[in-house]
Amino acid sequence: MLLARYHGDLVKALLSTPRVFIAVVFIGLVGMATRNVVDPDVWWHLKTGEYIAAHRNVPHTDPFSYTRAGTPWIAHEWLTDLMLYGIYRAAGWGGLIVIFAAILSAAFFLLFLRCAGSPYIAGILTLFGAWATAPVWGVRPQVLSLFLASLWFWILERSERNQNLLWWTPPMMFLWVNLHAGFALGIALLVLFLVGEILERVLGQQTVEPSNLHIRTLVAALVLNLLVVPLNSYGTCMYAYPLDTLRSKAMQNYILEWASPNFHRIGYCPLLILMLVTVGLLAWSDARLRVREMLLLVVGAFAALSAIRMIPLFVLIAVPIISKLLQQNSASRLRVSPRASHFSVPVLNAGILLLMATFVGFHLDRIIRRQPQSEADHFPTAGVDFLETHPVSGPIFNHYDWGGYLIWRLYPQTKVFIDGRADLYGEPRLQQFAETYQLKHDWKATLAQWGIATIIVPPDSALATGLRSAFGWTVSYEDSKAVIFSKVHPERAN
């Protein structure tokens, strides 16, 4: 009897309305994050992982293009590339889609844990914050950086009560620096927390002794993390790489995610709303934020307004602050009705949970089944099939967004003109591609300079229009997605 009562109480606790609400939020978030793999860069990431697995070595020069062949290349995401390839080999596209959706959900669960007050308010805010970051979702290395940054925030905030948590950051940094160049965010956050702590002590917001201890531990953690950074395949080069990327004109001019968010597009409206809500609450609430929180908020807002890729940083900072400000308004505190203990409530909650899990399961299955069609919708699958059966006789000029796909399908037989590794190609090569693709200046000089014999571009591109009437080029293949031009040799023309 006692055992049955215990199990009954346990079931009621597990199926309590707050817990079921949280479960529904994060199961739903997995569903939201589940999407087809259409990132143009995922293909060269997979091929890099395959290359590392085959050669048992990390590349230090570019093996995939002929325009930068042999040029030093920092494959800073090498461990992620190897992981992507391993998952793909073991579980296919379905495995990649599900695992990365789960990683995203885990990142936002850590954000939820940092939110104060009602779980309902925290859950809704977390869901909205996740929505604001949707433009950077997908099967991509940045998702791992988002998860590690979320975990980093959780550790730093709780380190005030438990200093020993900070000793977990060096092993995390060792992993992060080999997964993605976003490791620099971890260093930056340590610096910001340290500066905030010092300012709070100077301004008298913290008691001296605990503040002194925490400051010393933060300094020690920062030094250890800096010492860990060179423990990667590229050594001390990784100190400068993130800064070089941030300063790169090529990245800013040619990569959308390094541009400021365009608030005329609906996909960035959640970020705008989140920013307006933050400012409004700061103006309306009588509560005072800590100096550290204000410092982080200013830096996060500046970063998000400067680059789309930095939107998640602002979300990780702003959502807990909004939750804190709302908690201090008694009207925002939601309480569960006393009826929550009624027998019918756990049954109803179980039904809701089952329905949500079933819906997300069907959604996952539909997305996974649609992957081949999604690939064909975004990339020249049939055109590359043609190139596989009709190997090119010389260098190929390709559309920028298709470079990674061509690497995945055609390397090592065919190397590309350009692909998504903008840091490798630099502004001169990116500009050369853009001018040729858009039929600007002396675009024919590029084709002659590299001895290009095959061109694969969208049928409606300016280059395709120009080549249709240009002497010496003929259409070898064409469909609604791609057109392939081949250079006609003089002897063939005669």
C-alpha positions in Angstrom: 0.0 0.0 0.0 2.8 2.4 0.9 4.7 1.5 -2.2 1.7 2.1 -4.4 1.0 5.4 -2.7 4.7 6.4 -3.2 4.5 5.5 -6.9 1.2 7.4 -7.2 2.7 10.5 -5.6 5.8 10.2 -7.9 3.6 10.0 -11.0 1.6 13.1 -9.9 4.8 15.0 -9.2 6.3 14.1 -12.6 3.0 15.0 -14.3 2.5 18.2 -12.4 1.4 21.1 -14.6 4.7 23.1 -14.3 6.8 20.0 -15.2 4.6 19.1 -18.1 4.6 22.7 -19.3 8.4 22.7 -19.4 8.5 19.3 -21.1 6.1 20.5 -23.8 8.1 23.7 -24.3 11.3 21.8 -25.0 9.8 19.0 -26.9 8.2 21.7 -29.0 11.6 23.4 -29.3 13.1 20.2 -30.7 10.3 20.3 -33.3 11.0 24.0 -34.1 14.7 23.3 -34.5 14.2 20.3 -36.8 14.8 21.4 -40.3 16.3 20.1 -43.5 20.0 20.4 -44.1 20.3 23.2 -46.6 23.3 25.2 -45.3 25.7 25.6 -48.2 28.7 25.0 -45.9 27.6 21.7 -44.5 28.9 19.9 -47.5 32.5 21.0 -47.3 32.3 20.4 -43.5 31.4 16.8 -44.3 34.1 16.4 -46.9 36.7 17.9 -44.4 35.6 15.3 -41.8 35.9 12.6 -44.4 39.3 13.9 -45.4 40.5 13.9 -41.8 39.1 10.4 -41.2 40.9 9.1 -44.4 44.2 10.8 -43.9 44.2 10.7 -40.1 45.5 14.2 -40.1 44.0 17.7 -40.0 44.6 19.7 -43.2 46.8 22.8 -42.9 46.6 23.8 -46.6 43.6 24.0 -48.9 43.0 20.7 -50.7 39.6 21.5 -52.2 40.0 24.5 -54.6 42.4 25.2 -57.4 42.3 29.0 -56.8 43.8 28.6 -53.3 45.5 25.2 -53.6 48.3 24.9 -51.2 47.4 28.1 -49.4 47.5 27.9 -45.6 44.1 27.1 -44.2 43.0 27.0 -40.6 40.2 24.4 -40.4 39.3 25.7 -37.0 36.1 23.5 -36.9 38.1 20.3 -37.6 36.7 18.4 -34.6 33.1 19.4 -35.5 33.7 18.3 -39.1 34.9 14.9 -38.0 31.9 14.6 -35.7 29.5 15.6 -38.5 31.0 13.0 -40.8 30.9 10.4 -38.1 27.2 11.0 -37.4 26.4 11.1 -41.1 28.2 7.7 -41.6 26.4 6.2 -38.6 22.9 7.6 -38.8 22.6 9.5 -42.1 20.8 12.8 -42.5 18.2 11.8 -39.9 20.9 11.5 -37.3 22.4 14.9 -38.0 19.0 16.6 -38.1 17.8 15.1 -34.8 21.1 15.5 -32.9 21.5 19.1 -33.8 17.9 19.9 -32.9 18.5 18.2 -29.5 21.7 20.3 -29.0 19.8 23.5 -29.7 17.0 22.5 -27.3 19.6 21.7 -24.6 21.2 25.1 -25.1 17.9 26.8 -24.5 17.1 24.5 -21.5 20.3 25.9 -19.9 19.0 29.4 -20.6 15.6 28.4 -19.0 17.5 27.3 -15.9 19.1 30.8 -15.6 15.7 32.5 -15.6 14.2 33.5 -12.3 10.6 33.4 -11.2 7.6 31.5 -12.6 8.4 28.5 -14.9 5.6 29.7 -17.2 7.1 33.1 -17.7 10.6 31.6 -18.0 9.4 29.0 -20.5 7.6 31.5 -22.7 10.5 33.9 -22.6 13.0 31.1 -23.5 10.8 30.0 -26.4 10.6 33.6 -27.7 14.3 34.0 -27.3 14.9 30.8 -29.2 12.7 32.1 -32.0 14.8 35.2 -32.2 17.9 33.0 -32.9 16.1 30.9 -35.6 18.0 32.6 -38.5 21.3 30.9 -37.4 19.8 27.4 -36.7 20.7 24.3 -38.7 23.3 21.5 -38.9 26.3 23.7 -38.5 29.2 24.2 -36.1 27.8 27.5 -34.7 25.1 25.4 -32.9 27.8 23.8 -30.8 29.2 27.2 -29.9 25.7 28.3 -28.9 25.4 25.3 -26.6 28.8 25.9 -25.1 28.2 29.6 -24.6 24.9 28.8 -22.8 26.6 26.3 -20.5 29.4 28.9 -20.0 26.9 31.5 -18.8 25.3 29.0 -16.5 28.7 28.2 -14.9 29.8 31.8 -14.6 26.6 32.9 -12.9 26.6 30.1 -10.5 30.3 30.4 -9.7 29.4 33.2 -7.3 27.9 30.6 -5.0 30.3 27.8 -5.9 33.8 29.0 -7.0 34.8 25.5 -8.0 32.5 25.5 -11.0 35.0 27.8 -12.7 37.6 25.0 -12.9 35.3 23.3 -15.4 36.0 26.0 -17.9 39.6 25.0 -19.0 38.5 21.5 -20.1 35.5 23.0 -21.8 37.8 25.5 -23.5 40.1 22.6 -24.7 37.0 21.1 -26.4 35.6 24.4 -27.7 38.9 25.6 -29.3 38.9 22.5 -31.4 35.2 22.6 -32.3 34.7 26.2 -33.4 36.4 29.6 -33.4 33.5 30.8 -31.2 35.7 29.8 -28.3 36.7 33.4 -28.2 33.3 34.2 -26.8 34.2 32.2 -23.7 37.3 34.3 -23.2 35.3 37.5 -23.8 32.7 36.5 -21.3 35.3 35.7 -18.6 36.7 39.2 -19.2 33.3 40.8 -19.0 32.3 39.0 -15.8 35.7 40.0 -14.3 35.4 43.6 -15.2 31.8 43.7 -14.0 32.8 42.1 -10.7 35.6 44.7 -10.2 33.3 47.6 -11.0 30.7 46.3 -8.6 33.3 46.1 -5.8 34.5 49.7 -6.6 30.9 50.9 -6.6 30.1 49.1 -3.4 27.5 46.7 -4.9 29.3 43.6 -3.5 30.8 42.8 -0.1 34.6 42.9 -0.2 35.7 39.4 0.9 33.4 37.3 -1.3 34.1 39.6 -4.2 37.8 39.4 -3.7 37.7 35.6 -3.7 35.5 35.5 -6.8 37.7 38.0 -8.6 40.8 35.9 -7.8 39.2 32.8 -9.1 38.0 34.5 -12.2 41.5 35.8 -12.9 42.9 32.3 -12.4 40.3 30.8 -14.7 41.0 33.4 -17.4 44.7 32.7 -17.3 44.2 29.0 -17.5 41.8 29.3 -20.4 44.2 31.5 -22.3 46.9 28.9 -21.7 44.6 26.2 -23.1 43.9 28.0 -26.4 47.1 26.8 -28.2 46.2 23.2 -27.5 44.7 22.7 -30.9 46.0 21.6 -34.4 47.0 25.2 -35.3 48.8 26.3 -32.1 49.1 29.9 -31.2 47.4 30.9 -34.6 44.1 30.5 -32.9 44.7 33.5 -30.6 44.5 35.8 -33.7 42.1 33.9 -35.9 38.8 35.1 -34.3 40.0 38.7 -34.3 41.1 38.4 -37.9 37.6 37.0 -38.8 35.9 39.9 -37.0 38.1 42.4 -38.8 37.8 40.7 -42.2 36.2 43.0 -44.9 35.5 40.0 -47.0 33.4 38.4 -44.3 31.5 41.6 -43.7 30.9 42.4 -47.3 30.1 39.0 -48.7 28.7 36.8 -45.8 25.1 37.6 -44.8 25.5 36.5 -41.2 28.2 39.1 -40.6 25.9 41.9 -41.7 23.5 43.7 -39.4 20.0 42.3 -39.1 17.5 43.7 -41.6 14.4 44.5 -39.5 12.3 44.9 -42.6 12.4 41.1 -42.8 10.0 39.2 -40.6 12.7 36.7 -39.4 14.4 39.4 -37.4 11.2 40.9 -35.8 11.5 38.6 -32.7 14.9 40.2 -32.0 13.5 43.7 -32.4 10.6 42.9 -30.1 13.0 41.4 -27.5 15.2 44.5 -27.6 12.2 46.8 -27.2 10.8 44.8 -24.3 14.2 44.9 -22.6 14.4 48.7 -22.9 10.8 49.1 -21.9 11.2 47.0 -18.8 14.4 48.8 -17.8 12.5 52.1 -18.1 9.3 50.9 -16.3 10.7 48.8 -13.5 12.0 50.2 -10.3 14.5 47.4 -10.0 18.2 48.1 -10.6 20.3 45.8 -12.6 23.8 44.8 -11.5 26.7 46.6 -13.2 27.7 43.3 -14.7 24.3 42.8 -16.2 24.2 46.2 -17.7 27.7 45.7 -19.1 26.8 42.4 -20.7 23.5 43.8 -22.0 25.2 46.7 -23.8 27.9 44.5 -25.3 25.3 41.9 -26.3 23.0 44.5 -28.0 25.9 46.0 -29.8 27.1 42.6 -31.1 23.6 41.6 -32.2 23.0 44.8 -34.1 26.4 44.5 -35.7 26.1 40.9 -37.0 23.3 38.4 -37.4 25.6 35.6 -36.1 25.8 37.4 -32.8 22.0 37.4 -32.1 22.2 34.4 -29.8 24.7 36.2 -27.5 22.1 39.0 -26.9 19.4 36.4 -26.3 21.5 34.5 -23.8 22.0 37.8 -21.9 18.6 39.5 -22.3 16.2 36.7 -21.5 17.3 36.1 -17.9 17.3 39.8 -17.3 13.7 40.2 -18.6 12.7 37.2 -16.5 14.3 38.9 -13.4 12.5 42.2 -14.1 9.2 40.5 -14.6 9.6 38.5 -11.4 9.9 41.7 -9.4 6.4 42.6 -10.5 4.0 40.7 -8.4 1.4 40.8 -11.1 3.6 38.6 -13.3 3.8 35.7 -10.8 1.7 32.9 -12.0 0.5 30.4 -9.5 -0.8 26.9 -10.1 -4.4 26.4 -9.0 -5.0 24.1 -6.0 -6.8 21.8 -8.4 -3.4 20.8 -9.7 -3.4 17.9 -7.3 -6.7 16.5 -8.6 -6.5 13.0 -10.2 -7.7 14.2 -13.6 -5.0 16.8 -14.0 -2.0 14.3 -14.2 -4.1 12.3 -16.7 -4.8 15.4 -18.8 -1.1 16.4 -18.6 0.0 13.0 -19.7 -2.3 13.2 -22.6 -1.0 16.6 -23.6 2.6 15.4 -23.3 1.9 12.3 -25.4 0.2 14.3 -28.1 3.1 16.8 -28.2 5.7 14.0 -28.4 3.6 12.3 -31.1 3.3 15.4 -33.2 7.0 16.2 -33.0 7.8 12.6 -33.8 5.7 12.8 -37.0 7.3 16.1 -37.8 10.8 14.7 -37.5 9.9 11.8 -39.7 8.4 14.1 -42.4 11.5 16.4 -42.3 13.9 13.4 -42.6 11.9 11.9 -45.5 11.9 15.3 -47.3 15.7 15.7 -47.1 16.5 14.4 -50.6 13.9 16.7 -52.1 15.1 19.6 -50.1 18.6 18.9 -51.3 17.4 19.0 -54.9 15.5 22.2 -54.3 18.6 24.1 -53.0 21.5 22.5 -54.9 22.1 21.3 -58.5 21.8 17.6 -57.8 20.9 16.7 -61.4 23.6 18.9 -62.8 26.3 17.3 -60.6 25.0 13.9 -61.7 25.7 15.0 -65.2 29.2 16.2 -64.2 29.9 12.8 -62.5 29.1 11.0 -65.8 30.8 13.6 -68.0 34.0 14.6 -66.1 35.2 18.1 -66.8 38.3 18.5 -68.9 39.6 21.6 -67.1 39.1 24.0 -64.3 35.4 24.7 -63.3 33.8 28.0 -62.4 30.9 27.6 -59.9 28.3 29.5 -58.1 29.5 30.5 -54.6 26.7 28.8 -52.7 27.3 25.5 -54.6 31.0 25.3 -54.0 30.6 23.1 -50.9 28.2 20.8 -52.6 30.5 20.3 -55.5 33.3 19.6 -53.1 31.2 16.9 -51.4 30.1 15.3 -54.7 33.1 15.8 -57.0 36.3 16.0 -55.0 39.1 14.8 -55.6 38.4 14.5 -59.3 37.3 18.1 -59.6 38.3 21.1 -57.5 36.2 24.3 -57.2 36.8 27.9 -58.0 35.3 29.1 -54.7 33.1 27.9 -51.8 31.9 29.1 -48.4 35.3 29.4 -46.7 35.4 33.2 -47.1 38.3 33.5 -44.6 40.4 31.3 -46.9 39.6 33.1 -50.2 39.8 36.7 -48.9 38.4 39.8 -50.4 40.3 39.8 -53.7 39.1 36.3 -54.7 35.6 36.9 -53.5 35.5 40.2 -55.5 36.8 38.4 -58.6 34.1 35.8 -58.3 31.4 38.5 -57.8 32.5 40.6 -60.8 32.6 37.5 -63.0 29.3 36.2 -61.8 27.6 39.6 -62.2 29.2 40.2 -65.6 31.0 43.3 -64.4 34.3 44.9 -65.6 36.5 42.5 -67.6 34.7 39.3 -66.5 36.2 37.3 -69.4 39.7 38.0 -68.0 38.9 35.8 -65.0 37.9 32.9 -67.2 41.0 33.3 -69.3 43.3 33.7 -66.3 42.3 30.4 -64.7 41.8 28.5 -68.0 38.2 27.7 -67.0 36.7 25.1 -69.3 33.4 24.4 -67.5 30.9 26.7 -65.8 27.9 25.7 -63.6 25.6 28.5 -62.5 21.9 29.2 -62.1 20.1 29.6 -65.4 18.8 33.1 -64.6 22.2 34.4 -63.5 23.9 37.3 -65.3 26.8 35.1 -66.2 24.5 32.5 -67.8 22.8 35.2 -69.8 26.2 36.5 -71.0 27.6 33.1 -71.9 24.5 32.2 -74.0 25.6 34.8 -76.6 29.3 34.6 -76.0 31.5 33.0 -78.7 33.3 29.9 -77.7 30.8 28.6 -75.1 28.1 26.0 -75.5 25.4 24.6 -73.2 26.2 21.1 -72.2 23.4 20.6 -69.7 20.5 22.6 -68.4 17.5 22.2 -66.1 15.5 24.6 -63.9 18.2 24.6 -61.3 21.5 24.8 -63.1 23.0 25.4 -66.5 26.4 23.9 -67.4 28.5 25.6 -70.1 31.5 24.0 -71.8 34.3 25.8 -73.6 34.4 25.1 -77.3 37.9 24.5 -78.5 38.8 26.2 -81.8 39.3 22.9 -83.6 35.8 21.7 -82.5 34.3 25.0 -83.5 35.6 24.5 -87.1 
